[in-house]
Amino acid sequence: MVSFIMTLKRLLTGIWRNIKEPIFLSLLTTLILIVFSGTMFYTKVENWTVINAIYFSIVSLIPTSLDTGLSPQTNFGKIFTIIYLIVGVGVMMMLLVMIGKAIIKVTTDRR
């Protein structure tokens, strides 16, 4: 539990340090809109619950090999997901890189 709290503190510190950067705000806003559009799409077209749609929309953009147990069933859903992932993964990766750099900077500044 202590490790989780320390990691969360580092994450929030990294976000806080980047919040003043215009490019970070642009990426964050874009990512929020992408996740929102994915959530709306999956709830309407795939008839998923809101929590399942949010979960899939976020987890699918993070490069892990986590099996969500969810996958689009309609052809339209599959095409949307292809485009969604091509656009969303790039935005998510840039955001994570910026947060990671800020966390490393905070850690090295304290030494």
C-alpha positions as CSV (number, residue, x, y, z in Angstrom):
1,M,0.0,0.0,0.0
2,V,2.9,2.3,0.8
3,S,4.4,1.7,-2.6
4,F,1.1,2.6,-4.3
5,I,0.8,5.8,-2.4
6,M,4.4,6.8,-3.3
7,T,3.8,6.0,-6.9
8,L,0.6,7.9,-7.0
9,K,2.3,10.9,-5.4
10,R,5.0,10.8,-8.1
11,L,2.4,10.5,-10.8
12,L,0.5,13.5,-9.5
13,T,3.7,15.5,-9.1
14,G,4.6,14.7,-12.7
15,I,1.2,15.8,-13.9
16,W,1.3,18.9,-11.8
17,R,4.7,19.9,-13.2
18,N,3.4,19.5,-16.8
19,I,0.1,21.2,-16.3
20,K,1.7,24.5,-17.2
21,E,3.0,23.3,-20.5
22,P,0.6,24.2,-23.4
23,I,1.5,21.0,-25.4
24,F,0.7,18.9,-22.3
25,L,-2.7,20.6,-21.9
26,S,-3.4,20.1,-25.6
27,L,-2.5,16.4,-25.4
28,L,-4.5,15.9,-22.2
29,T,-7.6,17.6,-23.8
30,T,-7.2,15.5,-26.9
31,L,-6.9,12.3,-24.9
32,I,-10.0,13.2,-22.8
33,L,-12.0,13.8,-26.0
34,I,-10.7,10.6,-27.6
35,V,-11.7,8.5,-24.5
36,F,-15.1,10.3,-24.3
37,S,-15.8,9.6,-28.0
38,G,-14.7,5.9,-27.6
39,T,-16.9,5.6,-24.5
40,M,-19.9,7.1,-26.3
41,F,-19.3,4.9,-29.4
42,Y,-19.0,1.6,-27.5
43,T,-22.1,2.4,-25.4
44,K,-24.2,3.2,-28.4
45,V,-23.0,0.9,-31.1
46,E,-21.7,-2.1,-29.2
47,N,-24.3,-1.8,-26.4
48,W,-21.7,-2.0,-23.6
49,T,-22.3,-0.6,-20.1
50,V,-20.7,2.8,-19.5
51,I,-18.1,1.4,-17.1
52,N,-17.1,-1.3,-19.7
53,A,-16.8,1.3,-22.4
54,I,-14.7,3.6,-20.3
55,Y,-12.5,0.7,-19.2
56,F,-11.9,-0.6,-22.8
57,S,-11.4,3.0,-24.1
58,I,-8.6,3.6,-21.6
59,V,-7.0,0.2,-21.3
60,S,-6.8,-0.3,-25.0
61,L,-4.7,2.9,-25.4
62,I,-2.1,1.8,-22.9
63,P,0.4,-0.6,-24.4
64,T,0.0,-3.6,-22.2
65,S,-1.0,-7.1,-23.2
66,L,-4.0,-7.0,-20.8
67,D,-7.0,-9.0,-22.0
68,T,-10.1,-7.0,-21.2
69,G,-12.4,-9.7,-22.4
70,L,-14.1,-7.1,-24.5
71,S,-14.0,-6.7,-28.2
72,P,-16.2,-5.0,-30.8
73,Q,-18.7,-7.4,-32.4
74,T,-20.0,-5.2,-35.3
75,N,-18.0,-4.5,-38.4
76,F,-18.5,-0.8,-37.8
77,G,-17.2,-1.2,-34.3
78,K,-14.1,-3.0,-35.6
79,I,-13.3,-0.3,-38.1
80,F,-13.9,2.4,-35.5
81,T,-11.5,0.6,-33.1
82,I,-8.8,0.4,-35.7
83,I,-8.9,4.2,-36.3
84,Y,-9.4,4.8,-32.5
85,L,-6.3,2.9,-31.6
86,I,-4.1,4.4,-34.4
87,V,-5.0,7.9,-33.2
88,G,-5.3,7.3,-29.5
89,V,-2.2,5.3,-28.8
90,G,0.0,8.0,-30.2
91,V,-1.6,10.7,-28.0
92,M,-1.5,8.4,-25.0
93,M,2.2,7.6,-25.5
94,M,3.2,11.3,-25.9
95,L,1.3,12.1,-22.7
96,L,3.0,9.2,-20.8
97,V,6.4,10.3,-22.0
98,M,5.9,13.8,-20.8
99,I,4.7,12.6,-17.4
100,G,7.6,10.2,-17.2
101,K,10.1,12.9,-18.0
102,A,8.6,15.1,-15.3
103,I,8.8,12.3,-12.7
104,I,12.4,11.6,-13.5
105,K,13.2,15.4,-13.2
106,V,11.5,15.5,-9.8
107,T,13.4,12.5,-8.7
108,T,16.8,13.8,-9.9
109,D,16.1,17.3,-8.4
110,R,15.6,15.8,-5.0
111,R,19.1,14.2,-5.0
